[in-house]
Amino acid sequence: MIPKKYSSYAQIERDLEILKLQKDINYQKLVLSLQKTKESITPQNVLSGIFFSFKDYFSHSYGSILQSVLPFIINWFINKKRGS
């Protein structure tokens, strides 16, 4: 980084003011981001996120789940009819 050469104190003050404003803007962005994160981490949002994750997973793998569970259900019915 090449150091900047100033010809007056007014230029230095102007750059310092710009840097201060940039720092304040970044701080406010951080505060806003933290508030949004706090609002999004409520029990209702967490549970709905988990529910939709499972719903999405099961909706795309319905056939493989059915193939896995169907033999157990058939065996259960066969054993129930035999009285075992």
C-alpha distance (Angstrom), angle and dihedral (degrees) to the residues before:
residue distance angle dihedral
M1 . . .
I2 3.75 . .
P3 3.81 113.4 .
K4 3.77 113.7 -118.9
K5 3.81 118.2 -122.1
Y6 3.77 117.0 -138.3
S7 3.77 125.5 -157.7
S8 3.80 97.0 -167.5
Y9 3.78 143.3 20.6
A10 3.80 88.9 -116.3
Q11 3.83 90.6 65.8
I12 3.79 90.4 49.8
E13 3.80 91.5 49.1
R14 3.81 90.9 48.0
D15 3.83 92.6 52.1
L16 3.80 90.7 45.6
E17 3.81 89.9 52.1
I18 3.81 90.7 49.3
L19 3.82 90.6 50.6
K20 3.81 91.0 48.1
L21 3.81 91.3 51.3
Q22 3.81 90.9 48.0
K23 3.81 89.6 50.8
D24 3.82 91.3 49.8
I25 3.81 91.9 48.4
N26 3.79 91.7 50.2
Y27 3.80 90.7 48.0
Q28 3.82 91.6 51.5
K29 3.83 90.2 48.5
L30 3.80 88.5 52.7
V31 3.82 92.2 49.1
L32 3.82 91.4 48.4
S33 3.79 91.4 48.1
L34 3.81 90.6 50.6
Q35 3.81 91.3 50.0
K36 3.80 91.9 50.1
T37 3.79 90.1 49.1
K38 3.81 91.5 50.9
E39 3.80 90.5 49.6
S40 3.78 92.8 49.1
I41 3.82 93.8 50.4
T42 3.77 98.3 69.9
P43 3.81 121.5 131.3
Q44 3.80 90.2 -112.0
N45 3.82 93.4 52.7
V46 3.80 93.1 44.5
L47 3.81 92.6 50.1
S48 3.78 93.2 45.5
G49 3.80 89.5 49.7
I50 3.81 91.0 52.1
F51 3.81 91.3 45.6
F52 3.81 93.0 51.4
S53 3.82 90.9 46.1
F54 3.80 91.4 55.1
K55 3.79 91.4 41.8
D56 3.79 91.1 52.2
Y57 3.82 92.2 46.3
F58 3.80 94.6 48.2
S59 3.79 94.9 43.3
H60 3.80 91.5 56.7
S61 3.80 95.6 43.4
Y62 3.81 99.7 41.3
G63 3.81 93.9 121.8
S64 3.80 95.5 51.0
I65 3.82 91.9 46.3
L66 3.79 90.5 50.4
Q67 3.80 91.2 49.8
S68 3.81 90.3 50.8
V69 3.81 97.3 45.9
L70 3.80 100.5 36.7
P71 3.86 96.5 74.8
F72 3.82 90.7 52.0
I73 3.80 91.5 50.9
I74 3.81 91.9 48.6
N75 3.81 91.8 49.4
W76 3.80 90.6 48.6
F77 3.82 91.4 53.5
I78 3.82 92.1 46.2
N79 3.80 91.9 49.9
K80 3.80 91.7 45.8
K81 3.83 92.0 53.9
R82 3.81 91.0 49.6
G83 3.79 90.2 51.3
S84 3.82 94.2 -120.7
